[in-house]
Amino acid sequence: MKLFRKPIFVEAIGDEVLLAQKARRQIETTPGLLDKKTLLKLTREQGIDFAARCFYESLMRSEHGRFKRAIDSLELNKASAGNRDQAGKIKLIIIPGMFYIEHPEVGADGKLILSIAKQCGFNAELLAVESKGSMAANVKIIEHYLQQDKAVAIWILSLSKGSAEVQRYLQSCDVPESVKGWLNIAGINQGSPHAARKISSSMRKVIYKLLCRMFGVDYAVLVELDPAHDHWNCDRFPHSIECIHVVPIPLQAHLQSMLMSRYRKLKQYGPNDGIVPIVDVCALPGSIYPVWGVDHFMRTPDLSVLLYKFLTYIRNQNKSE
């Protein structure tokens, strides 16, 4: 019977204290952030969990670690009259992830962020992009909305595929001066190898075109999310916009069951969150906030606290301008 037993988790929880100690010793003589080549080497030689922890420790000893500690030290955005007045001067535009209409239980619909933002006094709005639409179509929706919006100070908050669309918008459109910042939460930052695999042969293309038609998904999504697509090579970003990237970094034992098989398929790319290699975020400008122990779905009891703190940070940034 054991032969047919389906595993509940990828593996049991291990000694993460010892893992962290070993990772710190490993990177003591390595300057700067660990790059993709180094992470792949660590994965091959010492395992994917060790490589993931080394990347996290590498971030934590850099300017990104200092940024994370600064965010963690913030008090929650208190709902006092003064704070609400300050927050009310900032418009938050929330860009949800793929399938946010069909599967709101995943959390990529942005409703938690919207609720917390309103609790804190922000003028916040969830932008109704196409749940199963192409990146190009959603970029047009974002561009049209921001061209019409009259707010003085705007922050864009995005999740998963929504972050890929915001990235493309920032790199390809005329961005209004009113856009002050971008908070990228578990974004797809350089495409996803999953998309590349689905269009890797003529047969696969035929199969996935049929599947996309069956489920009402624009097939262009797979083409656009292929890391080989030209738009992932663009490094143009507006210099005036502050970029913050919230990056989940899981071990195999931390994975939600739905992502187990997807995670395994990405092992050849090194540490990943089940959807993308985590090192991809290093291609983007801005500050990285690593979240240890969670996968792409960001299902952690600390999520609400983290969102309150980032909204406090956004409010404080506007106050200082």
C-alpha positions in Angstrom: 0.0 0.0 0.0 2.9 2.3 0.6 3.6 2.3 -3.1 0.3 4.1 -3.7 0.5 6.5 -0.8 0.4 10.2 -1.9 2.7 12.3 0.2 1.1 15.0 2.3 4.1 17.3 2.2 7.3 17.3 0.2 9.3 16.5 3.3 9.3 16.9 7.1 10.4 20.1 8.9 14.1 20.1 9.6 16.4 21.9 12.0 16.3 25.4 10.6 18.5 26.9 13.3 21.3 24.6 12.2 20.6 25.3 8.5 20.8 29.1 9.1 24.1 28.7 10.9 25.6 26.6 8.1 24.4 29.1 5.5 26.0 32.1 7.3 29.3 30.3 7.5 29.0 29.4 3.8 28.5 33.0 2.6 31.1 34.6 5.0 33.6 35.0 2.3 31.2 35.7 -0.6 30.8 39.4 -1.3 27.5 40.9 -2.5 24.3 39.0 -3.2 24.5 35.4 -4.4 23.8 35.3 -8.1 22.0 32.7 -10.2 25.2 30.8 -11.0 26.3 30.5 -7.4 22.8 29.4 -6.3 22.6 26.7 -8.9 26.1 25.4 -7.8 25.0 25.4 -4.2 21.8 23.6 -5.1 23.6 20.9 -7.0 26.3 20.4 -4.3 24.4 20.9 -1.0 20.7 20.8 -1.8 18.0 23.3 -2.7 17.0 24.1 0.9 20.6 25.0 1.8 20.8 27.3 -1.3 17.5 29.0 -0.4 18.8 29.8 3.1 22.1 31.0 1.7 20.2 33.4 -0.6 18.1 34.7 2.4 21.2 35.2 4.5 22.9 37.0 1.6 20.0 39.4 1.4 19.9 39.9 5.1 23.5 41.1 5.3 23.1 43.5 2.4 21.2 46.8 2.2 18.1 44.8 1.7 18.5 43.3 5.1 18.8 46.8 6.6 15.6 47.8 4.7 13.8 44.7 6.1 14.9 45.5 9.6 13.7 49.1 9.2 10.2 47.9 8.1 10.1 45.4 10.9 10.8 48.1 13.5 7.8 50.2 12.4 4.8 50.5 14.6 1.5 49.6 12.9 -0.3 52.3 11.1 -2.4 53.7 13.9 -5.9 54.9 12.9 -5.4 58.3 14.6 -6.9 61.4 13.0 -3.5 62.8 12.0 -2.4 59.5 10.4 -5.6 59.1 8.6 -5.4 62.6 7.2 -1.8 61.9 6.0 -2.8 58.6 4.5 -5.8 60.1 2.8 -3.5 62.2 0.6 -2.1 59.0 -1.0 -4.0 57.0 -3.6 -3.4 53.2 -3.6 -4.1 51.3 -6.8 -4.2 47.5 -6.3 -3.5 45.3 -9.3 -4.7 41.7 -8.6 -3.2 38.4 -9.8 -4.4 35.9 -12.3 -7.7 34.1 -11.7 -8.5 36.5 -8.9 -12.2 36.4 -9.9 -12.5 32.7 -10.2 -10.4 31.8 -7.1 -10.7 34.6 -4.5 -9.7 32.1 -1.8 -6.1 32.3 -3.1 -5.9 35.9 -1.9 -4.6 37.4 -5.2 -7.7 39.5 -5.5 -6.1 42.2 -3.3 -9.2 42.5 -1.0 -7.1 42.0 2.1 -4.8 44.9 1.1 -7.9 47.0 0.2 -9.5 46.4 3.6 -6.4 47.2 5.5 -5.7 50.3 3.4 -9.2 51.6 4.2 -8.7 50.8 7.9 -5.6 53.1 7.7 -7.4 55.9 6.0 -6.0 55.5 2.5 -7.9 56.3 -0.6 -7.6 52.8 -2.1 -9.0 51.1 -5.2 -8.9 47.7 -6.7 -8.3 48.0 -10.4 -10.5 45.5 -12.4 -8.0 44.1 -14.8 -8.9 41.0 -16.8 -8.7 37.9 -14.5 -7.7 35.6 -17.4 -6.5 38.3 -19.8 -3.1 38.9 -21.4 -0.4 41.1 -19.9 -0.7 43.4 -22.9 -4.5 43.9 -22.4 -4.0 44.6 -18.7 -1.2 47.0 -19.2 -3.6 49.1 -21.4 -6.1 49.0 -18.6 -3.5 50.2 -16.1 -2.2 52.9 -18.5 -5.7 54.2 -19.3 -6.6 54.4 -15.6 -3.5 56.3 -14.5 -3.8 58.7 -17.4 -7.2 59.7 -16.1 -6.5 59.7 -12.4 -6.1 63.1 -10.8 -4.4 62.0 -7.5 -1.3 63.9 -6.5 0.5 60.9 -5.0 -0.1 57.3 -6.1 1.4 54.0 -5.1 0.8 50.9 -7.1 0.4 47.6 -5.1 0.4 44.4 -7.1 0.3 40.6 -6.7 1.8 37.7 -8.7 1.0 38.2 -12.4 -0.3 41.6 -11.6 3.3 42.6 -10.7 4.5 41.4 -14.2 1.9 43.7 -15.7 2.9 46.7 -13.5 6.6 46.0 -14.4 5.7 46.1 -18.1 3.7 49.2 -17.6 6.5 51.0 -15.9 9.0 50.0 -18.5 6.9 50.7 -21.7 4.6 53.6 -20.9 4.8 57.2 -20.0 4.3 57.1 -16.3 2.7 60.2 -14.6 4.8 62.1 -12.1 2.0 61.3 -9.6 3.1 57.7 -9.4 5.5 57.7 -6.4 6.1 54.0 -5.7 5.4 50.3 -6.5 5.0 47.6 -3.9 5.5 44.2 -5.7 4.2 41.3 -3.6 5.3 37.8 -4.7 5.6 39.0 -8.3 6.5 37.2 -11.5 9.6 39.2 -12.1 11.3 37.6 -15.1 8.6 35.3 -16.5 8.0 31.8 -15.3 9.7 28.6 -16.6 6.2 26.9 -16.2 5.0 29.0 -19.1 8.1 28.2 -21.2 7.5 24.5 -20.6 3.9 24.7 -21.8 4.9 26.1 -25.2 8.2 24.2 -25.6 7.0 22.1 -28.5 4.5 22.2 -31.3 2.4 19.5 -29.6 2.4 21.3 -26.3 1.4 24.5 -28.0 -1.6 22.8 -29.6 -2.6 21.2 -26.3 -2.4 24.4 -24.3 -4.1 26.5 -27.0 -7.1 24.1 -26.6 -6.9 24.2 -22.8 -6.8 28.0 -22.8 -9.8 28.1 -25.1 -11.6 25.7 -22.8 -11.0 27.7 -19.7 -11.4 31.1 -21.3 -7.7 32.1 -20.8 -5.9 34.2 -23.3 -3.2 32.0 -24.8 -1.0 35.1 -25.1 -0.4 34.8 -21.4 1.8 31.8 -21.9 3.8 33.5 -24.6 4.2 36.7 -22.5 5.3 34.8 -19.4 7.9 32.8 -21.2 11.3 34.1 -19.7 12.6 34.2 -23.3 10.2 36.9 -24.3 11.9 40.1 -25.3 10.2 42.3 -22.8 12.0 40.6 -19.9 15.3 42.0 -21.3 14.2 45.6 -20.8 16.0 47.4 -18.0 14.2 50.7 -18.4 12.6 52.0 -15.2 11.5 55.5 -14.1 14.2 56.7 -11.7 11.7 58.7 -9.6 9.6 55.7 -8.5 10.5 53.8 -5.4 10.3 50.0 -5.9 9.8 47.5 -3.1 9.7 43.8 -3.8 8.3 41.3 -1.2 9.8 38.0 -2.0 8.7 34.6 -0.5 11.6 32.2 0.2 10.4 28.7 1.2 12.0 25.5 2.0 10.5 22.3 0.6 8.8 21.7 3.9 7.0 25.0 3.8 5.1 24.4 0.5 1.4 24.4 0.2 0.3 21.1 -1.3 -1.0 22.7 -4.5 2.5 23.9 -5.3 4.5 20.7 -4.6 4.6 19.4 -8.2 5.3 22.8 -9.6 8.1 23.4 -7.2 9.7 20.1 -8.2 9.6 21.1 -11.9 11.5 24.3 -11.0 14.3 22.6 -9.0 16.6 22.7 -12.0 16.5 26.5 -11.7 17.5 26.5 -8.0 15.5 27.9 -5.1 12.0 28.9 -6.1 8.6 29.7 -4.6 6.7 27.2 -6.7 6.0 29.6 -9.5 9.3 31.5 -10.2 13.0 31.2 -9.3 13.5 33.6 -6.3 16.7 35.0 -7.6 14.8 36.6 -10.5 14.0 39.6 -8.2 17.6 40.7 -8.4 17.0 41.9 -12.0 14.8 44.7 -10.7 15.8 48.0 -9.1 14.7 48.8 -5.6 14.6 47.3 -2.2 13.9 43.6 -1.5 12.0 42.4 1.5 12.5 38.6 1.9 9.8 36.6 3.7 11.2 33.4 5.1 9.2 30.2 5.1 6.3 30.9 2.7 5.7 30.0 -0.9 4.2 32.1 -3.8 0.7 32.1 -2.1 2.1 34.0 0.9 -0.2 32.2 3.4 1.3 33.3 6.6 -0.3 34.6 9.8 2.1 37.5 9.6 0.8 38.8 6.3 -1.7 41.3 7.8 1.0 42.7 10.2 3.4 43.1 7.2 0.8 44.9 5.1 0.0 47.3 8.0 3.7 48.0 8.3 4.2 48.7 4.6 1.3 51.0 4.6 2.8 52.8 7.5 6.0 53.1 5.5 4.2 54.5 2.5 2.3 57.0 4.6 5.6 58.1 6.2 7.4 58.5 2.8 4.7 60.8 1.6 4.9 62.8 4.9 8.6 63.4 4.3 8.2 64.7 0.8 
